Amino acid sequence: MVGTRTYRLGASLARRVPRRVALAASRGLALGAAQTSRDRKIIVERNLRRVYGDSISSMALRRKVQQTFESYARYYVDSFRLPDMSRREVDDGFSHDGFEHIERAHENGQGCVVALPHLGGWEWAAFWLALVPRYQVTAVVEPLEPPEIFEWFLDFRRSLGMNIVPLGPDAGTEVLRAAREGHVVCLISDRDLTGDGIEVNFFGETTKLPAGAAMVALRAGVPLLTAAVYFRGDGVHGVAKPLDTTRMGRFSSDVERLTGEIATSFEGLIRQAPEQWHLMQPNWPSDYDALGIEPPGR
């Protein structure tokens, strides 16, 4: 198991050596991880097949699996380097489409909810929001084991100016309060961790996605957007798309409708850069069957 000291060392090296050196080292680590992380490799292969279909050749699939692990390694390198970057460097490295939807909500005195998949470099975008337009940013993160690593990542993300809410019994209340107080609430929403999410069709297969993004947006009365942050050149490019949160029926029905629309929007966002989709844990019932493990909630 990777320990806290390893993460601290990786973060220190990523910040002290030139970026090209850090990226070259990370590619070597990614090659090793792709060869030794059997379960993660299986899930990455399955996800890529969901995007590309069964027509993708074995050689092309192997290449894209390696690219996914390299993209994940870059995510860590770029994230670890963020605290030492100047405001200008962060701004120069971030381009965007759809930011006006977040900006408009802020001008109207509202927060907003942004649902994202595990794609590209979302922490750069969150840091940019906190550092450049100086918005309040709240994000929910899932617990990690051992607790020492989880606490280290909490401290690290808070150093980027984010309000971090650990996933747990009180997370919903805290996030709802943040949305009502004008925060940009960022929720990674392409994986159901508890087994009690909303059933959706996602890449042609039935699974569940968390209902949190839709529920918070509807209860707080704030805009709901889907977004992705892609690696592009030496920086990142963010894309945000609004969803229609007009009430059309019962609360539960609207939550189900919006969660289904999030799944559809995620499909389009992920297809733009499937090799940057860092979802390496089982997410569909068939994934758990493929790994021979029990899904949450069963």
Number of C-alpha atoms within 10 A of each C-alpha: 6 9 11 17 12 12 16 15 11 17 18 13 17 24 20 13 12 10 16 11 12 20 21 13 15 23 19 12 14 21 16 13 17 21 11 11 10 11 16 21 21 18 23 26 18 21 24 20 16 17 18 14 12 11 7 12 11 10 9 9 17 14 12 18 26 22 19 27 27 24 24 24 23 23 22 18 21 23 21 21 19 20 17 11 11 11 14 12 13 21 19 12 17 20 16 15 12 14 15 12 17 24 16 14 17 16 11 10 13 20 29 30 32 25 25 23 24 19 26 27 26 24 19 26 22 23 25 24 21 19 19 12 10 11 21 20 24 24 24 19 19 11 15 12 11 12 11 13 19 17 16 15 19 18 13 16 21 15 13 19 20 25 20 20 17 18 14 11 8 10 17 17 10 15 27 21 14 23 26 20 15 22 24 28 27 26 20 22 22 21 19 20 18 13 16 14 17 20 17 20 15 20 17 10 12 13 19 25 28 21 21 22 29 28 22 25 24 21 12 20 16 19 25 28 26 25 26 27 26 25 23 14 8 11 17 22 20 21 16 22 19 16 15 10 18 10 11 9 10 9 14 12 12 18 23 20 17 22 26 21 18 27 21 15 20 22 19 12 23 19 15 12 16 23 24 26 23 23 18 19 15 24 19 20 16 15 19 16 12 14 14 9 11 11 17 12 8 7
